Amino acid sequence: MVKQEYLHKAETLIEALPYIQRFNRKIMVVKYGGSAMIDEELKKNVIKDVVLLKLVGFKPIIVHGGGKEISRWVGKVGMEPRFVRGLRVTDAETMEVAEMVLNKVNKELVSLAQSLGVKAVGISGKDGCLLQVERKTADGEDIGFVGEIRHVEPKILYDLLEKDFLPIVCPIGMDADFQSYNVNADDAASAIAEAVDAEKLAFLSDIEGVYYDKEDPDSLISELTVTEAEQLIREGHVGGGMIPKLQNCIDAIAEGVNRVHILDGRIPHCLLLEFFTNTGIGTAILRDEAEKYSRK
């Protein structure tokens, strides 16, 4: 007699089948950040998830951050990290450290992906003029070499995907004078997802998703339409760092991305649980007319 645990594994695979069929050969952008970038076991799990997505026929692109690592290295060289309205003040010395650290993180992720059996290529937003930026300010205050994306040139990503590579992108852009700028990784992931007409965009961070009441852990919202998301912002149900993240989701859908997911990267295999199960574990944001899944 077949053991129940084996039957459960088979049922899990069958549950994933319609999602594999639905999203086969579709582009998925994964913004990778938060604690999952620091904890080695979580890091390995995230890359395993992305590798599996690729091997079952999806076309994933990873866009990663590195803010905590940048702050650590800024401190190591005797500099003091400074922020204005949540944005890192990036003078020339900080920019040099940020670019060094992000490229280091990038190649570590490339090595990990390739150790798991896929061909990966690490690039920055400077390669192929992928991320073209202009100087960003914080309510008119100069914060140095922080870039606002004005254009994404996705050809290098299409070329890599066509040749069966996994692109891994670090968020460094260039302006019209070829000066390097640090770019917010959430903004970079959103802009890239829009430029490549991604089917899905997933934000991995240290939050479980969107709550109707942030004080009530049972109020996690599984699915939100754009109109519902805008209403949550307007009525003050979300605040702080969730507002720009949710606005990025809304903007990405307005520009053609079909679904955006906010996931807790601290949960092992969060991408697989969200993409391949009926209930999911985070919050999915979708266009108003889209069909809702059979989720909690």
C-alpha positions as a Python dict, from the first residue, in 0.01 Angstrom:
ca = {
    (1, 'M'): (0, 0, 0),
    (2, 'V'): (129, 346, -93),
    (3, 'K'): (215, 556, 208),
    (4, 'Q'): (2, 867, 264),
    (5, 'E'): (307, 1095, 261),
    (6, 'Y'): (387, 988, -96),
    (7, 'L'): (27, 1048, -205),
    (8, 'H'): (46, 1395, -48),
    (9, 'K'): (359, 1472, -252),
    (10, 'A'): (182, 1362, -570),
    (11, 'E'): (-120, 1581, -486),
    (12, 'T'): (111, 1878, -436),
    (13, 'L'): (262, 1826, -780),
    (14, 'I'): (-83, 1794, -940),
    (15, 'E'): (-193, 2116, -766),
    (16, 'A'): (102, 2292, -930),
    (17, 'L'): (22, 2159, -1279),
    (18, 'P'): (-232, 2425, -1392),
    (19, 'Y'): (2, 2704, -1279),
    (20, 'I'): (293, 2549, -1467),
    (21, 'Q'): (75, 2525, -1778),
    (22, 'R'): (-60, 2877, -1739),
    (23, 'F'): (276, 3050, -1697),
    (24, 'N'): (498, 2835, -1919),
    (25, 'R'): (739, 3052, -2122),
    (26, 'K'): (619, 3366, -1942),
    (27, 'I'): (861, 3620, -1793),
    (28, 'M'): (870, 3653, -1413),
    (29, 'V'): (1066, 3927, -1235),
    (30, 'V'): (1173, 3854, -877),
    (31, 'K'): (1291, 4143, -660),
    (32, 'Y'): (1516, 3980, -404),
    (33, 'G'): (1594, 4166, -82),
    (34, 'G'): (1558, 4176, 295),
    (35, 'S'): (1677, 3913, 543),
    (36, 'A'): (1667, 3642, 276),
    (37, 'M'): (1982, 3802, 135),
    (38, 'I'): (2167, 3777, 468),
    (39, 'D'): (2075, 3429, 592),
    (40, 'E'): (2269, 3174, 387),
    (41, 'E'): (2002, 2902, 411),
    (42, 'L'): (1725, 3140, 306),
    (43, 'K'): (1943, 3267, 22),
    (44, 'K'): (1991, 2914, -104),
    (45, 'N'): (1616, 2845, -82),
    (46, 'V'): (1528, 3157, -284),
    (47, 'I'): (1773, 3069, -560),
    (48, 'K'): (1648, 2707, -558),
    (49, 'D'): (1294, 2839, -611),
    (50, 'V'): (1404, 3056, -904),
    (51, 'V'): (1602, 2767, -1055),
    (52, 'L'): (1294, 2545, -1032),
    (53, 'L'): (1081, 2813, -1196),
    (54, 'K'): (1329, 2820, -1482),
    (55, 'L'): (1354, 2443, -1517),
    (56, 'V'): (974, 2400, -1542),
    (57, 'G'): (958, 2649, -1829),
    (58, 'F'): (926, 2996, -1676),
    (59, 'K'): (1160, 3282, -1772),
    (60, 'P'): (1272, 3437, -1443),
    (61, 'I'): (1478, 3754, -1399),
    (62, 'I'): (1623, 3837, -1056),
    (63, 'V'): (1669, 4201, -951),
    (64, 'H'): (1846, 4220, -617),
    (65, 'G'): (1914, 4484, -357),
    (66, 'G'): (2190, 4497, -102),
    (67, 'G'): (2114, 4787, 131),
    (68, 'K'): (2210, 4608, 452),
    (69, 'E'): (2538, 4489, 302),
    (70, 'I'): (2614, 4838, 169),
    (71, 'S'): (2556, 4986, 515),
    (72, 'R'): (2787, 4723, 667),
    (73, 'W'): (3068, 4805, 425),
    (74, 'V'): (3017, 5180, 457),
    (75, 'G'): (3068, 5132, 830),
    (76, 'K'): (3372, 4911, 770),
    (77, 'V'): (3552, 5186, 583),
    (78, 'G'): (3476, 5436, 859),
    (79, 'M'): (3187, 5622, 696),
    (80, 'E'): (2852, 5695, 856),
    (81, 'P'): (2539, 5588, 658),
    (82, 'R'): (2296, 5879, 618),
    (83, 'F'): (1934, 5869, 502),
    (84, 'V'): (1692, 6143, 403),
    (85, 'R'): (1324, 6043, 395),
    (86, 'G'): (1426, 5680, 365),
    (87, 'L'): (1672, 5742, 80),
    (88, 'R'): (2043, 5675, 125),
    (89, 'V'): (2257, 5986, 82),
    (90, 'T'): (2511, 5870, -175),
    (91, 'D'): (2819, 6087, -216),
    (92, 'A'): (3103, 5983, -449),
    (93, 'E'): (3273, 5766, -186),
    (94, 'T'): (2948, 5594, -88),
    (95, 'M'): (2866, 5537, -454),
    (96, 'E'): (3200, 5364, -503),
    (97, 'V'): (3133, 5136, -204),
    (98, 'A'): (2772, 5068, -316),
    (99, 'E'): (2877, 4966, -666),
    (100, 'M'): (3154, 4741, -532),
    (101, 'V'): (2921, 4572, -282),
    (102, 'L'): (2632, 4525, -526),
    (103, 'N'): (2860, 4369, -786),
    (104, 'K'): (3004, 4139, -518),
    (105, 'V'): (2653, 4029, -414),
    (106, 'N'): (2560, 3987, -779),
    (107, 'K'): (2841, 3745, -856),
    (108, 'E'): (2772, 3547, -539),
    (109, 'L'): (2415, 3492, -660),
    (110, 'V'): (2541, 3395, -1005),
    (111, 'S'): (2773, 3135, -852),
    (112, 'L'): (2492, 2996, -637),
    (113, 'A'): (2252, 2968, -931),
    (114, 'Q'): (2512, 2795, -1145),
    (115, 'S'): (2593, 2551, -863),
    (116, 'L'): (2227, 2447, -884),
    (117, 'G'): (2246, 2366, -1252),
    (118, 'V'): (2138, 2669, -1455),
    (119, 'K'): (2335, 2914, -1666),
    (120, 'A'): (2326, 3257, -1501),
    (121, 'V'): (2466, 3594, -1605),
    (122, 'G'): (2509, 3882, -1364),
    (123, 'I'): (2473, 4233, -1500),
    (124, 'S'): (2423, 4581, -1363),
    (125, 'G'): (2183, 4839, -1499),
    (126, 'K'): (2484, 4994, -1674),
    (127, 'D'): (2524, 4695, -1907),
    (128, 'G'): (2357, 4749, -2241),
    (129, 'C'): (2227, 5083, -2104),
    (130, 'L'): (1962, 4878, -1923),
    (131, 'L'): (1879, 5139, -1658),
    (132, 'Q'): (1900, 5497, -1781),
    (133, 'V'): (1854, 5743, -1496),
    (134, 'E'): (1861, 6104, -1388),
    (135, 'R'): (1949, 6248, -1048),
    (136, 'K'): (1680, 6204, -785),
    (137, 'T'): (1610, 6444, -499),
    (138, 'A'): (1427, 6402, -168),
    (139, 'D'): (1162, 6676, -173),
    (140, 'G'): (1409, 6904, -347),
    (141, 'E'): (1707, 6811, -128),
    (142, 'D'): (2018, 6685, -305),
    (143, 'I'): (2103, 6331, -190),
    (144, 'G'): (2393, 6267, -426),
    (145, 'F'): (2422, 5983, -674),
    (146, 'V'): (2073, 5838, -632),
    (147, 'G'): (1905, 5766, -963),
    (148, 'E'): (1547, 5807, -1083),
    (149, 'I'): (1479, 5571, -1375),
    (150, 'R'): (1376, 5752, -1690),
    (151, 'H'): (1410, 5464, -1939),
    (152, 'V'): (1471, 5088, -1947),
    (153, 'E'): (1640, 4933, -2251),
    (154, 'P'): (1548, 4563, -2218),
    (155, 'K'): (1733, 4422, -2521),
    (156, 'I'): (2013, 4270, -2313),
    (157, 'L'): (1754, 4087, -2101),
    (158, 'Y'): (1568, 3953, -2404),
    (159, 'D'): (1898, 3835, -2553),
    (160, 'L'): (1994, 3652, -2234),
    (161, 'L'): (1651, 3490, -2196),
    (162, 'E'): (1655, 3380, -2561),
    (163, 'K'): (1992, 3210, -2502),
    (164, 'D'): (1848, 3032, -2195),
    (165, 'F'): (2040, 3232, -1935),
    (166, 'L'): (1904, 3344, -1598),
    (167, 'P'): (1968, 3722, -1578),
    (168, 'I'): (2060, 3854, -1234),
    (169, 'V'): (2053, 4235, -1220),
    (170, 'C'): (2201, 4473, -963),
    (171, 'P'): (2040, 4819, -949),
    (172, 'I'): (2313, 5052, -1069),
    (173, 'G'): (2215, 5290, -1350),
    (174, 'M'): (2383, 5555, -1565),
    (175, 'D'): (2284, 5906, -1663),
    (176, 'A'): (2336, 6075, -2000),
    (177, 'D'): (2698, 6154, -1901),
    (178, 'F'): (2764, 5787, -1809),
    (179, 'Q'): (2786, 5866, -1438),
    (180, 'S'): (2690, 5574, -1210),
    (181, 'Y'): (2390, 5606, -978),
    (182, 'N'): (2248, 5388, -704),
    (183, 'V'): (1885, 5292, -780),
    (184, 'N'): (1620, 5167, -540),
    (185, 'A'): (1586, 4793, -609),
    (186, 'D'): (1205, 4797, -584),
    (187, 'D'): (1192, 5075, -844),
    (188, 'A'): (1437, 4888, -1068),
    (189, 'A'): (1238, 4563, -1048),
    (190, 'S'): (912, 4743, -1127),
    (191, 'A'): (1058, 4932, -1423),
    (192, 'I'): (1220, 4616, -1563),
    (193, 'A'): (898, 4416, -1522),
    (194, 'E'): (709, 4685, -1710),
    (195, 'A'): (969, 4702, -1988),
    (196, 'V'): (968, 4326, -2054),
    (197, 'D'): (589, 4285, -2018),
    (198, 'A'): (637, 4042, -1731),
    (199, 'E'): (351, 3812, -1642),
    (200, 'K'): (441, 3834, -1273),
    (201, 'L'): (648, 4057, -1047),
    (202, 'A'): (731, 3931, -697),
    (203, 'F'): (874, 4145, -416),
    (204, 'L'): (1062, 3944, -151),
    (205, 'S'): (1114, 4138, 169),
    (206, 'D'): (1069, 4110, 546),
    (207, 'I'): (691, 4153, 545),
    (208, 'E'): (428, 3883, 502),
    (209, 'G'): (210, 4089, 269),
    (210, 'V'): (-56, 4358, 296),
    (211, 'Y'): (-270, 4371, 610),
    (212, 'Y'): (-609, 4539, 640),
    (213, 'D'): (-507, 4619, 997),
    (214, 'K'): (-131, 4611, 1053),
    (215, 'E'): (-192, 4545, 1425),
    (216, 'D'): (-398, 4232, 1349),
    (217, 'P'): (-189, 3937, 1218),
    (218, 'D'): (-508, 3763, 1104),
    (219, 'S'): (-600, 4044, 863),
    (220, 'L'): (-351, 3948, 588),
    (221, 'I'): (-515, 4012, 250),
    (222, 'S'): (-458, 3732, -1),
    (223, 'E'): (-571, 3915, -316),
    (224, 'L'): (-624, 4282, -392),
    (225, 'T'): (-742, 4454, -706),
    (226, 'V'): (-576, 4782, -801),
    (227, 'T'): (-888, 4974, -694),
    (228, 'E'): (-888, 4798, -356),
    (229, 'A'): (-516, 4870, -310),
    (230, 'E'): (-567, 5240, -387),
    (231, 'Q'): (-853, 5248, -137),
    (232, 'L'): (-633, 5096, 137),
    (233, 'I'): (-374, 5370, 82),
    (234, 'R'): (-638, 5644, 68),
    (235, 'E'): (-809, 5528, 389),
    (236, 'G'): (-481, 5498, 579),
    (237, 'H'): (-480, 5120, 629),
    (238, 'V'): (-121, 5101, 507),
    (239, 'G'): (163, 5332, 594),
    (240, 'G'): (538, 5373, 611),
    (241, 'G'): (742, 5165, 370),
    (242, 'M'): (437, 4973, 246),
    (243, 'I'): (297, 5278, 63),
    (244, 'P'): (578, 5309, -199),
    (245, 'K'): (589, 4928, -234),
    (246, 'L'): (214, 4909, -296),
    (247, 'Q'): (235, 5208, -532),
    (248, 'N'): (506, 5026, -728),
    (249, 'C'): (265, 4731, -757),
    (250, 'I'): (-15, 4955, -882),
    (251, 'D'): (212, 5131, -1133),
    (252, 'A'): (350, 4801, -1264),
    (253, 'I'): (1, 4668, -1331),
    (254, 'A'): (-95, 4995, -1502),
    (255, 'E'): (204, 4942, -1734),
    (256, 'G'): (109, 4586, -1830),
    (257, 'V'): (231, 4345, -1560),
    (258, 'N'): (-52, 4100, -1492),
    (259, 'R'): (8, 4015, -1126),
    (260, 'V'): (232, 4149, -854),
    (261, 'H'): (310, 3954, -537),
    (262, 'I'): (438, 4079, -201),
    (263, 'L'): (602, 3790, -14),
    (264, 'D'): (794, 3726, 306),
    (265, 'G'): (1136, 3610, 194),
    (266, 'R'): (1202, 3472, 543),
    (267, 'I'): (958, 3188, 471),
    (268, 'P'): (1142, 2898, 302),
    (269, 'H'): (1032, 2845, -60),
    (270, 'C'): (786, 3137, -48),
    (271, 'L'): (794, 3172, -427),
    (272, 'L'): (686, 2814, -487),
    (273, 'L'): (415, 2833, -221),
    (274, 'E'): (277, 3152, -375),
    (275, 'F'): (301, 3058, -742),
    (276, 'F'): (212, 2688, -731),
    (277, 'T'): (-58, 2649, -464),
    (278, 'N'): (-425, 2745, -456),
    (279, 'T'): (-403, 2933, -126),
    (280, 'G'): (-69, 3113, -162),
    (281, 'I'): (104, 3276, 134),
    (282, 'G'): (144, 3646, 54),
    (283, 'T'): (-60, 3918, -112),
    (284, 'A'): (-129, 3922, -485),
    (285, 'I'): (-227, 4251, -652),
    (286, 'L'): (-413, 4222, -983),
    (287, 'R'): (-594, 4438, -1232),
    (288, 'D'): (-960, 4512, -1157),
    (289, 'E'): (-1099, 4290, -1432),
    (290, 'A'): (-868, 3994, -1364),
    (291, 'E'): (-996, 3657, -1250),
    (292, 'K'): (-928, 3585, -886),
    (293, 'Y'): (-773, 3250, -803),
    (294, 'S'): (-925, 3002, -560),
    (295, 'R'): (-732, 3141, -263),
    (296, 'K'): (-799, 3198, 104),
}
